[in-house]
């Protein structure tokens, strides 16, 4: 089914994902969105609009992939839940990081999930873990930012946002993609990324070279972050997971420098054996 044919059956936004189409659906137009799909696709979605609301929760967007010859999935968007800033408390001082164009970044991240699903079994492994899906979606976001903006400022925003969320609560560790993002952000200049006219070409270049993190190591990073930044820390343990501190410091340095300033961030990292 062509994009023109899809446009005739709905005034909503359809986007190409490989040789298929995905629908971007504002939450307020969910009924119209669902009516745009044939029965065999609708049967793969939650049974009621209330279930959609429950699954979406307080997130600003979620993706629902489907198995179909013409459609790749639905991206449900709720911009009311899009954050405008993030906060982080460090040693009694609260820092605020303002977010720009976050709704667009969230949409690109969700589109990335569908783009990567389309590449599984060819450029990407047939099976991916939940964490791999998240960091690959954020690397699609990096590519989209480079193509759309001609710089990587918003890609770095996503990087800082991932760090701040993980430092705030361990529940966000599933989306702590910073260790993967920084490999690409440090390796590629924006001009190199823009050179890849197709995302699949970018994947073909970065994926074989990227260093992936084992789940056990991620758990250690999570424990170290909560021990260092958590509100319930009662006593300092300088040697706690000391073998992870330098690498964690490298991941956190860009974000802490942005928030605290270079001199203060340097002193804090040294004090916490992360530099």
PyMOL commands that set and color helices and strands:
alter all, ss='L'
color gray80, all
select helices_A, chain A and resi 3-9+27-35+39-42+49-56+79-81+102-119+130-149+153-168+170-175+178-187+190-194+199-209+215-229+242-260+262-271
alter helices_A, ss='H'
color red, helices_A
select strands_A, chain A and resi 13-17+20-26+61-65+71-77+85-90+93-98
alter strands_A, ss='S'
color yellow, strands_A
deselect
rebuild
show_as cartoon
